[in-house]
């Protein structure tokens, strides 16, 4: 999409993605141009398609301890996609590079909502 897209047109695009059963995830590249309200755009993404986990419902789910407590019969009403994207993408890279033998700590310091 172009940088000068109107907020209304962007929200229309997001809604089209929300209702399209062939689209499984939506990622909005932040920061947005100054004429677009970030909160309005993030809240327009359906929580189940929110790749970054920035929708308020996803942020709340991530902040609760029950999100991270899995039980064997999976009755916690959360799916296995509750892991933040940074972790989800970093761990396979470490495995692929066979870095599991090296002791290290990786701090993930968020900037803004991310």
Secondary structure, DSSP 8 states (H G I E B T S, - for coil): --TT--HHHHHHHHHHHHH-TT---B---SS--TTS-HHHHHHHS-GGGBTT--SHHHHHHHHSHHHH---TT--SS--TT-S-HHHHHHHHHHHHTTGGGS---------TT-
